[in-house]
């Protein structure tokens, strides 16, 4: 049976990877949000897998990132084998250094600055 939360976490991780390393180069969450008509916090939540996104928004995101929807959607094998712990960040980059942070601290910093 499909695990919805795994699906959205993997989908978010793929969107984040495409935003940071895709064909258009690095794009901020704010830039992507402006292109697709969302708030930056919505992009943050989509990338974390905590916000479900409608199909039309997925298509807008893929268009803005110049990637195929098929490249962003997780495969059934990825859904069954991905280690979700590897997808969750436990550090915050500051001044070129990775600093350990709890998820709550990271969330608070992300709400203040554009990471």
Buried (B, 14 or more C-beta within 10 A) or exposed (E): EEEEEBBBBBBBBBBBBBBBEBEBEEBBBEBBBBBBEBEBEBBBBBBBBEBEBEEEBBBBBBEBBEBEEEEBBBEEEBBEEBEEEEBEBEEBEEEEEEEEBEEEEBBEBBEEEEB
